[in-house]
Amino acid sequence: MFKKFKNHPFAVEAFFESSTVLTFAVPKEQLESLIPDCLTLDTFQDKWAFIAIAMVQTKGLKPKGFPKFVGNDFFLIGYRVCVRYTNSKGKRLRGLYILKSETDSPKMTFRGNIFTHYNYTTTDINVKNENDIINIFSKKSDFKIQVNKTVEEVELPPNSPFLNWKEARKFAGPLPFTFTYNKGTKEVLIIEGVRQNWKPKPLKVEDYHFNFLNKLQLKNCVLANSFIIENIPYQWKKGRIELWK
């Protein structure tokens, strides 16, 4: 019975004060082993696949309809692969497959691991804002980014596979769905996100380092795009399960 709790058993709502997302392009062959057989990589030019790293300042996360005082405030960093899934009706869905989730809230780690399969761990996450220069870093998890919000005309990162921001916007997370796969039961858990006024703004990245990304030992991994979204209400629908094959 407790296993069923992990299947996102109710709708959830929250407010994103900010969501900073860096997306890295990798030759697709290097990411195929990281996702289950039920999913395929969401690729660009049939060459590049993508890992999105999202850093989200979240306010008031709670079951939908519950009073505000039960909400949880926390910072989240998630490492996700951009994927596609063809559901039982033959519809192709774009979404994310989670590799790792970290938060600065022990409460969120505890609750998140009861009601999801995201395998949260607790770490230190620090955010410093100085004259519109944002620094996000963790000593324990060994990551850091520095971004500049003052630059109006942001250029794509060097070596990005995209020709322009319109192309890059198609791979700006989070995507509509998140997928989890139970290999033993061949069940796919589908969680749909619902958002409003979703207008990602290109962001100038001054510096970055992610130890988790380095541990994957990916070759020819390049920063493809970076966006920030601010002050957005967000919801996740109740998870739904279907059998694969």
Contacts in CASP RR format, 6 or more apart in sequence:
PFRMAT RR
TARGET T0000
AUTHOR 0000-0000-0000
METHOD contacts of the structure
MODEL  1
MFKKFKNHPFAVEAFFESSTVLTFAVPKEQLESLIPDCLTLDTFQDKWAF
IAIAMVQTKGLKPKGFPKFVGNDFFLIGYRVCVRYTNSKGKRLRGLYILK
SETDSPKMTFRGNIFTHYNYTTTDINVKNENDIINIFSKKSDFKIQVNKT
VEEVELPPNSPFLNWKEARKFAGPLPFTFTYNKGTKEVLIIEGVRQNWKP
KPLKVEDYHFNFLNKLQLKNCVLANSFIIENIPYQWKKGRIELWK
5 114 0 8 1.000
5 115 0 8 1.000
6 113 0 8 1.000
6 114 0 8 1.000
6 115 0 8 1.000
6 116 0 8 1.000
6 117 0 8 1.000
7 117 0 8 1.000
7 189 0 8 1.000
7 239 0 8 1.000
7 241 0 8 1.000
8 115 0 8 1.000
8 116 0 8 1.000
8 189 0 8 1.000
8 191 0 8 1.000
8 236 0 8 1.000
8 238 0 8 1.000
8 239 0 8 1.000
9 115 0 8 1.000
9 238 0 8 1.000
9 239 0 8 1.000
10 63 0 8 1.000
10 64 0 8 1.000
10 115 0 8 1.000
10 238 0 8 1.000
11 63 0 8 1.000
11 64 0 8 1.000
11 235 0 8 1.000
11 236 0 8 1.000
11 237 0 8 1.000
11 238 0 8 1.000
12 61 0 8 1.000
12 62 0 8 1.000
12 63 0 8 1.000
12 64 0 8 1.000
12 235 0 8 1.000
12 236 0 8 1.000
13 61 0 8 1.000
13 62 0 8 1.000
13 63 0 8 1.000
13 64 0 8 1.000
13 65 0 8 1.000
13 233 0 8 1.000
13 234 0 8 1.000
13 235 0 8 1.000
13 236 0 8 1.000
14 58 0 8 1.000
14 59 0 8 1.000
14 60 0 8 1.000
14 61 0 8 1.000
14 62 0 8 1.000
14 233 0 8 1.000
14 234 0 8 1.000
14 235 0 8 1.000
15 58 0 8 1.000
15 59 0 8 1.000
15 60 0 8 1.000
15 231 0 8 1.000
15 232 0 8 1.000
15 233 0 8 1.000
15 234 0 8 1.000
16 56 0 8 1.000
16 57 0 8 1.000
16 58 0 8 1.000
16 59 0 8 1.000
16 229 0 8 1.000
16 230 0 8 1.000
16 231 0 8 1.000
16 232 0 8 1.000
16 233 0 8 1.000
16 234 0 8 1.000
17 57 0 8 1.000
17 58 0 8 1.000
17 59 0 8 1.000
17 230 0 8 1.000
17 231 0 8 1.000
18 56 0 8 1.000
18 57 0 8 1.000
18 228 0 8 1.000
18 229 0 8 1.000
18 230 0 8 1.000
18 231 0 8 1.000
19 54 0 8 1.000
19 55 0 8 1.000
19 56 0 8 1.000
19 57 0 8 1.000
19 174 0 8 1.000
19 228 0 8 1.000
19 229 0 8 1.000
19 230 0 8 1.000
19 232 0 8 1.000
20 54 0 8 1.000
20 55 0 8 1.000
20 56 0 8 1.000
20 134 0 8 1.000
20 136 0 8 1.000
20 145 0 8 1.000
20 147 0 8 1.000
20 203 0 8 1.000
20 226 0 8 1.000
20 227 0 8 1.000
20 228 0 8 1.000
21 52 0 8 1.000
21 53 0 8 1.000
21 54 0 8 1.000
21 55 0 8 1.000
21 172 0 8 1.000
21 173 0 8 1.000
21 174 0 8 1.000
21 200 0 8 1.000
21 226 0 8 1.000
21 227 0 8 1.000
21 228 0 8 1.000
21 229 0 8 1.000
22 52 0 8 1.000
22 53 0 8 1.000
22 145 0 8 1.000
22 205 0 8 1.000
22 208 0 8 1.000
22 223 0 8 1.000
22 225 0 8 1.000
22 226 0 8 1.000
23 50 0 8 1.000
23 51 0 8 1.000
23 52 0 8 1.000
23 53 0 8 1.000
23 82 0 8 1.000
23 168 0 8 1.000
23 171 0 8 1.000
23 172 0 8 1.000
23 173 0 8 1.000
23 223 0 8 1.000
23 224 0 8 1.000
23 225 0 8 1.000
23 226 0 8 1.000
24 50 0 8 1.000
24 51 0 8 1.000
24 52 0 8 1.000
24 53 0 8 1.000
24 213 0 8 1.000
24 221 0 8 1.000
24 222 0 8 1.000
24 223 0 8 1.000
24 224 0 8 1.000
25 44 0 8 1.000
25 48 0 8 1.000
25 49 0 8 1.000
25 50 0 8 1.000
25 160 0 8 1.000
25 161 0 8 1.000
25 221 0 8 1.000
25 222 0 8 1.000
25 223 0 8 1.000
25 224 0 8 1.000
26 48 0 8 1.000
26 49 0 8 1.000
26 50 0 8 1.000
26 51 0 8 1.000
26 218 0 8 1.000
26 220 0 8 1.000
26 221 0 8 1.000
27 47 0 8 1.000
27 48 0 8 1.000
27 49 0 8 1.000
27 219 0 8 1.000
27 220 0 8 1.000
28 41 0 8 1.000
28 43 0 8 1.000
28 46 0 8 1.000
28 47 0 8 1.000
28 48 0 8 1.000
28 49 0 8 1.000
30 49 0 8 1.000
30 218 0 8 1.000
30 219 0 8 1.000
30 221 0 8 1.000
31 41 0 8 1.000
31 49 0 8 1.000
31 51 0 8 1.000
31 81 0 8 1.000
31 218 0 8 1.000
32 41 0 8 1.000
32 49 0 8 1.000
34 81 0 8 1.000
34 97 0 8 1.000
34 99 0 8 1.000
34 216 0 8 1.000
35 41 0 8 1.000
35 81 0 8 1.000
35 83 0 8 1.000
35 97 0 8 1.000
36 97 0 8 1.000
36 181 0 8 1.000
36 183 0 8 1.000
37 181 0 8 1.000
38 85 0 8 1.000
38 179 0 8 1.000
38 181 0 8 1.000
38 186 0 8 1.000
38 188 0 8 1.000
38 244 0 8 1.000
38 245 0 8 1.000
39 83 0 8 1.000
39 84 0 8 1.000
39 85 0 8 1.000
39 97 0 8 1.000
39 179 0 8 1.000
39 181 0 8 1.000
40 83 0 8 1.000
40 84 0 8 1.000
40 85 0 8 1.000
41 49 0 8 1.000
41 81 0 8 1.000
41 82 0 8 1.000
41 83 0 8 1.000
41 84 0 8 1.000
42 49 0 8 1.000
42 50 0 8 1.000
42 82 0 8 1.000
42 83 0 8 1.000
42 84 0 8 1.000
42 94 0 8 1.000
42 95 0 8 1.000
42 171 0 8 1.000
42 175 0 8 1.000
43 49 0 8 1.000
44 50 0 8 1.000
44 161 0 8 1.000
44 162 0 8 1.000
44 167 0 8 1.000
44 171 0 8 1.000
45 161 0 8 1.000
47 161 0 8 1.000
48 161 0 8 1.000
48 224 0 8 1.000
49 81 0 8 1.000
49 82 0 8 1.000
50 81 0 8 1.000
50 82 0 8 1.000
50 171 0 8 1.000
50 224 0 8 1.000
51 79 0 8 1.000
51 80 0 8 1.000
51 81 0 8 1.000
51 82 0 8 1.000
51 99 0 8 1.000
51 213 0 8 1.000
51 221 0 8 1.000
52 79 0 8 1.000
52 80 0 8 1.000
52 81 0 8 1.000
52 82 0 8 1.000
52 96 0 8 1.000
52 171 0 8 1.000
52 173 0 8 1.000
52 174 0 8 1.000
53 77 0 8 1.000
53 78 0 8 1.000
53 79 0 8 1.000
53 80 0 8 1.000
53 210 0 8 1.000
53 213 0 8 1.000
54 76 0 8 1.000
54 77 0 8 1.000
54 78 0 8 1.000
54 80 0 8 1.000
54 173 0 8 1.000
54 174 0 8 1.000
55 75 0 8 1.000
55 76 0 8 1.000
55 77 0 8 1.000
55 78 0 8 1.000
55 125 0 8 1.000
55 136 0 8 1.000
55 145 0 8 1.000
56 75 0 8 1.000
56 76 0 8 1.000
56 77 0 8 1.000
57 75 0 8 1.000
57 127 0 8 1.000
58 72 0 8 1.000
58 73 0 8 1.000
58 74 0 8 1.000
58 75 0 8 1.000
58 76 0 8 1.000
59 73 0 8 1.000
60 68 0 8 1.000
60 71 0 8 1.000
60 72 0 8 1.000
60 73 0 8 1.000
61 71 0 8 1.000
61 72 0 8 1.000
61 73 0 8 1.000
61 74 0 8 1.000
61 108 0 8 1.000
62 68 0 8 1.000
62 70 0 8 1.000
62 71 0 8 1.000
62 72 0 8 1.000
63 70 0 8 1.000
64 235 0 8 1.000
72 105 0 8 1.000
72 107 0 8 1.000
72 108 0 8 1.000
72 111 0 8 1.000
73 105 0 8 1.000
74 103 0 8 1.000
74 104 0 8 1.000
74 105 0 8 1.000
74 107 0 8 1.000
74 108 0 8 1.000
75 103 0 8 1.000
75 104 0 8 1.000
75 105 0 8 1.000
75 125 0 8 1.000
75 127 0 8 1.000
76 101 0 8 1.000
76 102 0 8 1.000
76 103 0 8 1.000
76 108 0 8 1.000
77 101 0 8 1.000
77 102 0 8 1.000
77 103 0 8 1.000
77 125 0 8 1.000
77 138 0 8 1.000
77 141 0 8 1.000
77 143 0 8 1.000
78 98 0 8 1.000
78 99 0 8 1.000
78 100 0 8 1.000
78 101 0 8 1.000
78 102 0 8 1.000
79 98 0 8 1.000
79 99 0 8 1.000
79 100 0 8 1.000
79 101 0 8 1.000
79 210 0 8 1.000
79 212 0 8 1.000
79 213 0 8 1.000
80 96 0 8 1.000
80 97 0 8 1.000
80 98 0 8 1.000
80 99 0 8 1.000
80 174 0 8 1.000
80 178 0 8 1.000
81 96 0 8 1.000
81 97 0 8 1.000
81 99 0 8 1.000
82 94 0 8 1.000
82 95 0 8 1.000
82 96 0 8 1.000
82 171 0 8 1.000
82 173 0 8 1.000
82 175 0 8 1.000
83 94 0 8 1.000
83 95 0 8 1.000
83 96 0 8 1.000
83 97 0 8 1.000
83 179 0 8 1.000
84 92 0 8 1.000
84 93 0 8 1.000
84 94 0 8 1.000
84 95 0 8 1.000
85 92 0 8 1.000
85 93 0 8 1.000
85 95 0 8 1.000
85 177 0 8 1.000
85 179 0 8 1.000
85 188 0 8 1.000
85 190 0 8 1.000
86 92 0 8 1.000
86 93 0 8 1.000
87 93 0 8 1.000
87 190 0 8 1.000
87 242 0 8 1.000
88 242 0 8 1.000
88 243 0 8 1.000
93 176 0 8 1.000
93 177 0 8 1.000
93 190 0 8 1.000
94 175 0 8 1.000
94 176 0 8 1.000
94 177 0 8 1.000
95 174 0 8 1.000
95 175 0 8 1.000
95 176 0 8 1.000
95 177 0 8 1.000
95 178 0 8 1.000
95 179 0 8 1.000
96 173 0 8 1.000
96 174 0 8 1.000
96 175 0 8 1.000
96 177 0 8 1.000
96 178 0 8 1.000
96 179 0 8 1.000
97 178 0 8 1.000
97 179 0 8 1.000
97 180 0 8 1.000
98 117 0 8 1.000
98 118 0 8 1.000
98 119 0 8 1.000
98 178 0 8 1.000
98 180 0 8 1.000
99 212 0 8 1.000
100 119 0 8 1.000
100 121 0 8 1.000
100 212 0 8 1.000
101 118 0 8 1.000
101 119 0 8 1.000
101 120 0 8 1.000
101 121 0 8 1.000
102 120 0 8 1.000
102 121 0 8 1.000
102 122 0 8 1.000
102 123 0 8 1.000
102 125 0 8 1.000
102 138 0 8 1.000
102 141 0 8 1.000
103 109 0 8 1.000
103 120 0 8 1.000
103 121 0 8 1.000
103 122 0 8 1.000
103 123 0 8 1.000
103 125 0 8 1.000
104 122 0 8 1.000
104 123 0 8 1.000
104 124 0 8 1.000
104 125 0 8 1.000
105 122 0 8 1.000
106 122 0 8 1.000
108 120 0 8 1.000
109 120 0 8 1.000
109 121 0 8 1.000
109 122 0 8 1.000
112 118 0 8 1.000
112 120 0 8 1.000
113 119 0 8 1.000
113 120 0 8 1.000
117 180 0 8 1.000
117 189 0 8 1.000
123 138 0 8 1.000
123 140 0 8 1.000
123 141 0 8 1.000
124 138 0 8 1.000
124 139 0 8 1.000
124 140 0 8 1.000
124 141 0 8 1.000
125 136 0 8 1.000
125 137 0 8 1.000
125 138 0 8 1.000
125 141 0 8 1.000
126 135 0 8 1.000
126 136 0 8 1.000
126 137 0 8 1.000
126 138 0 8 1.000
127 134 0 8 1.000
127 135 0 8 1.000
127 136 0 8 1.000
128 134 0 8 1.000
128 135 0 8 1.000
129 135 0 8 1.000
131 150 0 8 1.000
132 148 0 8 1.000
132 149 0 8 1.000
132 150 0 8 1.000
133 146 0 8 1.000
133 147 0 8 1.000
133 148 0 8 1.000
133 149 0 8 1.000
133 150 0 8 1.000
133 206 0 8 1.000
134 145 0 8 1.000
134 146 0 8 1.000
134 147 0 8 1.000
134 148 0 8 1.000
134 149 0 8 1.000
135 144 0 8 1.000
135 145 0 8 1.000
135 146 0 8 1.000
136 143 0 8 1.000
136 144 0 8 1.000
136 145 0 8 1.000
137 143 0 8 1.000
137 144 0 8 1.000
137 145 0 8 1.000
138 144 0 8 1.000
141 211 0 8 1.000
141 212 0 8 1.000
142 209 0 8 1.000
142 210 0 8 1.000
142 211 0 8 1.000
143 209 0 8 1.000
143 210 0 8 1.000
143 211 0 8 1.000
143 212 0 8 1.000
144 207 0 8 1.000
144 208 0 8 1.000
144 209 0 8 1.000
145 205 0 8 1.000
145 207 0 8 1.000
145 208 0 8 1.000
145 209 0 8 1.000
146 205 0 8 1.000
146 206 0 8 1.000
146 207 0 8 1.000
146 208 0 8 1.000
147 203 0 8 1.000
147 204 0 8 1.000
147 205 0 8 1.000
147 206 0 8 1.000
147 226 0 8 1.000
147 228 0 8 1.000
148 203 0 8 1.000
148 204 0 8 1.000
148 205 0 8 1.000
148 206 0 8 1.000
149 203 0 8 1.000
149 204 0 8 1.000
149 228 0 8 1.000
151 204 0 8 1.000
154 165 0 8 1.000
154 202 0 8 1.000
154 203 0 8 1.000
154 204 0 8 1.000
156 162 0 8 1.000
156 164 0 8 1.000
156 165 0 8 1.000
156 168 0 8 1.000
156 224 0 8 1.000
156 225 0 8 1.000
157 205 0 8 1.000
157 222 0 8 1.000
157 223 0 8 1.000
157 224 0 8 1.000
157 225 0 8 1.000
157 226 0 8 1.000
158 222 0 8 1.000
159 222 0 8 1.000
159 223 0 8 1.000
160 168 0 8 1.000
160 222 0 8 1.000
160 223 0 8 1.000
160 224 0 8 1.000
160 225 0 8 1.000
161 222 0 8 1.000
161 224 0 8 1.000
162 168 0 8 1.000
162 224 0 8 1.000
162 225 0 8 1.000
165 202 0 8 1.000
165 225 0 8 1.000
168 202 0 8 1.000
168 224 0 8 1.000
168 225 0 8 1.000
169 200 0 8 1.000
169 225 0 8 1.000
169 227 0 8 1.000
171 224 0 8 1.000
171 225 0 8 1.000
172 200 0 8 1.000
172 225 0 8 1.000
172 227 0 8 1.000
173 200 0 8 1.000
173 227 0 8 1.000
174 193 0 8 1.000
176 192 0 8 1.000
176 193 0 8 1.000
177 190 0 8 1.000
177 191 0 8 1.000
177 192 0 8 1.000
177 193 0 8 1.000
178 190 0 8 1.000
178 191 0 8 1.000
178 193 0 8 1.000
178 236 0 8 1.000
179 188 0 8 1.000
179 189 0 8 1.000
179 190 0 8 1.000
179 191 0 8 1.000
180 188 0 8 1.000
180 189 0 8 1.000
180 191 0 8 1.000
181 187 0 8 1.000
181 188 0 8 1.000
181 189 0 8 1.000
181 244 0 8 1.000
182 188 0 8 1.000
182 189 0 8 1.000
185 243 0 8 1.000
186 243 0 8 1.000
186 244 0 8 1.000
186 245 0 8 1.000
187 241 0 8 1.000
187 242 0 8 1.000
187 243 0 8 1.000
187 244 0 8 1.000
188 241 0 8 1.000
188 242 0 8 1.000
188 243 0 8 1.000
188 244 0 8 1.000
189 239 0 8 1.000
189 240 0 8 1.000
189 241 0 8 1.000
190 239 0 8 1.000
190 240 0 8 1.000
190 241 0 8 1.000
190 242 0 8 1.000
191 236 0 8 1.000
191 237 0 8 1.000
191 239 0 8 1.000
192 236 0 8 1.000
192 237 0 8 1.000
192 239 0 8 1.000
193 234 0 8 1.000
193 235 0 8 1.000
193 236 0 8 1.000
193 237 0 8 1.000
194 234 0 8 1.000
194 235 0 8 1.000
194 236 0 8 1.000
194 237 0 8 1.000
195 232 0 8 1.000
195 233 0 8 1.000
195 234 0 8 1.000
195 235 0 8 1.000
196 232 0 8 1.000
196 233 0 8 1.000
197 232 0 8 1.000
198 229 0 8 1.000
198 232 0 8 1.000
199 229 0 8 1.000
200 227 0 8 1.000
200 228 0 8 1.000
200 229 0 8 1.000
201 227 0 8 1.000
201 228 0 8 1.000
201 229 0 8 1.000
201 230 0 8 1.000
202 225 0 8 1.000
202 226 0 8 1.000
202 227 0 8 1.000
203 226 0 8 1.000
203 227 0 8 1.000
203 228 0 8 1.000
204 226 0 8 1.000
205 223 0 8 1.000
205 226 0 8 1.000
208 223 0 8 1.000
213 221 0 8 1.000
END
